[in-house]
Amino acid sequence: MQWTIQLKDKQIAVMSEKLNSHLVLFSSVEKEVAAVKQVLGDVHCLVGEKENVVADLKDKVQRISVLEKDFVENLNFLESKISAYQLELRSRARIIYELKNRLQDEKLNSSFQPHLEELNKTLLVKDYAIDRLTSENQAMRLELHNMEIALQKFQDLFSSIGHEGMNSFSAISENQDVQDVNNEQHERVPGTQCGLANEHTLVTAVVKEATTQNVDHQLETDPGSMQVQSPVHFKSGAMPSPELVAANTEKADSLLEPNVDIGMGSLSPARPTDCLNMDLDTESQS
């Protein structure tokens, strides 16, 4: 009985020790649980803070996305604006270039305008002078043609007159040469000339008068000599010599040659040009 009681005491002591150990273990576990709870609280606090940070970051990301959209829109708007400004600058540069060219042209026109006006006036004067001279040249050529016809008639008449008529005509032509020399000396002085038509009329009248006198004299002396002697004269060489005909032709040409020297629109003083100069002055003033 005692042994069983001791045995039970021993078992009770062992059980008490185990209980003490378990109590100590439980206390330590409680301490650890408290520590873990504290750690979990700290972790919950940290998680809450991190969640707050994540929420802030999400807000910031959303704001950034919105700002990015606005930035892209603003960037596109600015690019379109820059392209429009570039086009406008190009158009303005082109307009400026055209205006510079116009300004240079206007400067050139304004600088050369008086010269152009003077040139136009001189051209008008030259054109008028050329027209006047061409008309005078045509008149001179017509008169020369008439003189050639008259000279041909004189040659035919001289060939029919004969040797005696040629002798009298040679004397008259010598007198006419002297008169032509005197007329040329007078013509060299400005303002003392007569018209070429008057000279031609005077020479023609003198020659016709001399020829008429010679023909009348020959008819009075021998009425049939005009028909008989002319073949003899043609055979015997009584025909007017070529030198005499050429001299008479040169004299007629010298009377018909216009003493006009055209140089840069100016007229020589060898011919009276008072009327022409008055017309040119009126045109240049107009």
C-alpha positions in Angstrom: 0.0 0.0 0.0 2.7 2.4 0.9 4.5 1.4 -2.2 1.6 2.3 -4.3 1.2 5.5 -2.5 4.9 6.3 -3.2 4.4 5.3 -6.7 1.4 7.5 -7.0 3.3 10.3 -5.3 6.1 9.9 -7.8 3.7 10.0 -10.6 2.0 13.0 -9.1 5.4 14.8 -8.8 6.2 13.9 -12.4 2.9 15.1 -13.5 3.4 18.3 -11.5 6.8 18.8 -13.2 5.2 18.2 -16.5 2.5 20.7 -15.7 5.0 23.2 -14.6 7.0 22.7 -17.8 3.8 22.9 -19.8 2.8 26.1 -17.9 6.2 27.6 -18.6 5.9 26.5 -22.2 2.4 28.0 -22.4 3.7 31.2 -20.9 6.5 31.3 -23.4 4.0 30.6 -26.1 1.8 33.4 -24.9 4.8 35.7 -24.9 5.5 34.6 -28.4 1.9 35.0 -29.4 1.9 38.5 -28.0 5.1 39.2 -29.9 3.6 37.7 -33.1 0.4 39.7 -32.5 2.5 42.8 -32.1 4.4 41.9 -35.3 1.1 41.3 -37.0 -0.1 44.7 -35.9 3.0 46.3 -37.2 2.6 44.4 -40.4 -1.0 45.5 -40.6 0.1 49.1 -40.1 2.8 48.7 -42.7 0.3 47.1 -45.1 -2.1 49.9 -44.6 0.6 52.4 -45.2 1.7 50.5 -48.3 -1.9 50.4 -49.5 -2.1 54.1 -48.9 1.1 54.6 -50.9 -0.2 52.3 -53.7 -3.5 54.3 -53.8 -1.5 57.5 -54.0 0.6 56.0 -56.7 -2.5 54.9 -58.6 -3.8 58.4 -58.3 -0.5 59.7 -59.5 -0.4 57.3 -62.4 -3.9 58.3 -63.4 -3.0 61.9 -63.2 0.2 61.2 -65.3 -1.9 59.4 -67.9 -4.3 62.4 -68.0 -1.3 64.7 -68.2 0.2 62.6 -70.9 -3.0 62.8 -73.0 -3.1 66.6 -72.5 0.6 66.8 -73.4 0.1 64.7 -76.5 -2.8 66.9 -77.5 -0.9 70.0 -76.8 2.1 68.6 -78.7 -0.1 67.9 -81.8 -1.7 71.3 -81.5 1.7 73.0 -81.3 3.0 70.9 -84.3 0.1 71.9 -86.4 0.6 75.5 -85.3 4.3 75.3 -86.1 3.5 73.9 -89.6 1.0 76.7 -90.1 3.6 79.2 -89.0 6.2 77.7 -91.3 3.8 77.9 -94.3 2.9 81.5 -93.4 6.6 82.3 -93.1 7.3 80.8 -96.5 4.5 82.7 -98.0 5.7 85.9 -96.4 9.2 85.2 -97.5 7.9 84.7 -101.1 5.9 87.9 -100.8 9.0 89.7 -99.5 11.1 88.4 -102.3 8.5 89.5 -104.9 8.3 92.9 -103.2 12.0 93.2 -103.3 12.1 92.3 -107.0 9.3 94.8 -107.6 11.1 97.4 -105.6 14.3 96.8 -107.7 12.3 97.0 -110.9 10.6 100.2 -109.7 14.0 101.7 -108.8 15.4 100.7 -112.2 12.3 102.1 -114.0 12.4 105.3 -111.9 16.1 105.7 -112.6 15.8 104.9 -116.3 12.5 106.7 -116.9 13.9 110.1 -117.9 16.4 108.3 -120.2 13.5 106.3 -121.7 11.5 109.4 -122.2 14.4 111.1 -123.9 15.0 108.1 -126.0 11.4 107.9 -127.0 11.4 111.6 -127.9 14.6 111.2 -130.0 13.2 108.1 -131.6 10.1 110.0 -132.6 12.2 112.8 -133.9 14.4 110.4 -135.8 11.3 108.6 -137.2 9.9 111.9 -138.4 13.2 112.8 -139.9 13.5 109.4 -141.6 10.0 109.7 -143.0 10.7 113.2 -144.3 14.0 112.2 -145.8 12.4 109.1 -147.5 9.7 111.2 -149.0 12.3 113.7 -150.2 14.4 110.8 -151.5 11.4 109.5 -153.4 10.8 113.0 -154.8 14.4 113.2 -155.8 14.3 109.9 -157.5 11.2 110.9 -159.4 12.9 114.1 -160.5 16.0 112.1 -161.4 13.8 109.8 -163.5 12.3 112.8 -165.2 15.7 114.2 -165.8 16.8 110.9 -167.3 13.8 110.9 -169.6 14.6 114.6 -170.6 18.3 113.7 -171.1 17.3 110.8 -173.3 15.1 113.1 -175.3 18.0 115.6 -175.5 20.3 112.9 -176.7 17.8 111.9 -179.4 17.4 115.5 -180.3 21.1 116.0 -180.4 21.6 113.0 -182.6 19.0 114.5 -185.0 20.3 118.0 -184.9 23.8 117.3 -186.1 27.3 118.8 -185.7 26.3 122.5 -185.9 23.7 122.2 -183.3 26.2 120.4 -181.0 28.7 123.2 -181.4 26.1 125.8 -180.4 25.0 123.5 -177.6 28.5 123.0 -176.4 28.9 126.8 -176.1 25.6 127.0 -174.2 26.7 124.1 -172.0 30.0 125.9 -171.2 28.0 129.0 -170.2 25.7 126.7 -168.1 28.8 125.1 -166.5 30.0 128.6 -165.4 26.5 129.3 -164.1 26.5 126.0 -162.2 29.8 126.7 -160.6 28.5 130.1 -159.5 25.4 128.5 -158.2 27.4 125.9 -156.3 29.5 128.6 -154.7 26.3 130.3 -153.6 24.8 127.1 -152.3 27.8 126.5 -150.0 26.6 129.6 -148.0 23.6 128.6 -145.7 20.4 130.5 -146.5 21.3 131.3 -150.1 20.1 128.2 -151.9 17.2 127.9 -154.3 15.1 124.8 -154.8 16.3 122.0 -157.0 13.1 122.2 -158.9 13.8 125.8 -159.8 17.3 125.0 -161.0 16.0 122.1 -163.1 13.3 124.4 -164.6 15.9 127.1 -165.4 18.3 124.6 -167.0 15.6 123.0 -169.0 14.3 126.4 -170.2 17.8 127.4 -171.3 18.5 124.1 -173.1 15.1 124.2 -174.8 15.6 127.8 -175.9 19.0 127.0 -177.3 17.8 123.9 -179.0 14.8 125.7 -180.6 17.1 128.5 -181.8 19.5 125.9 -183.4 16.7 124.0 -185.0 15.1 127.2 -186.4 18.5 128.4 -187.7 19.1 125.0 -189.4 15.7 124.9 -190.9 16.1 128.5 -192.2 19.4 127.7 -193.8 18.5 124.3 -195.2 15.0 122.9 -194.6 16.0 119.5 -196.0 19.2 119.1 -194.0 17.4 117.7 -191.0 16.5 114.6 -193.1 19.5 114.4 -195.3 22.5 115.3 -193.0 21.5 113.2 -190.1 22.5 109.8 -191.6 25.7 111.4 -192.8 26.5 112.7 -189.4 25.8 109.3 -187.9 28.2 107.8 -190.4 30.9 110.4 -190.2 31.0 110.5 -186.4 29.1 113.7 -185.9 27.1 111.8 -183.2 27.5 113.4 -179.7 30.6 112.0 -178.2 30.2 109.7 -175.1 32.4 112.0 -173.1 30.1 114.9 -173.7 27.0 112.9 -172.9 28.6 111.6 -169.7 29.6 115.1 -168.7 26.1 116.3 -169.3 24.7 113.3 -167.3 27.1 114.0 -164.4 26.0 117.7 -164.4 22.3 116.6 -164.3 23.1 114.1 -161.5 25.0 116.8 -159.6 21.9 119.0 -159.7 19.7 116.1 -158.4 22.0 114.9 -155.7 20.6 115.9 -152.3 23.2 117.5 -150.0 21.9 115.8 -147.0 24.2 114.1 -144.4 22.3 111.9 -142.0 24.3 111.2 -138.8 22.6 110.3 -135.6 19.5 112.2 -136.7 21.3 115.5 -137.5 21.0 117.3 -140.9 24.0 119.1 -142.5 23.9 122.8 -143.0 24.4 122.3 -146.8 20.6 122.4 -147.2 18.0 124.7 -145.7 16.2 122.8 -143.0 14.5 125.6 -141.1 11.0 124.1 -141.7 12.2 120.6 -140.8 13.9 121.9 -137.6 10.8 123.8 -136.6 8.6 120.7 -137.0 11.1 118.5 -135.0 11.3 121.1 -132.2 7.5 121.2 -132.0 7.4 117.3 -131.8 10.1 117.2 -129.2 8.2 119.8 -127.0 4.9 117.9 -127.4 
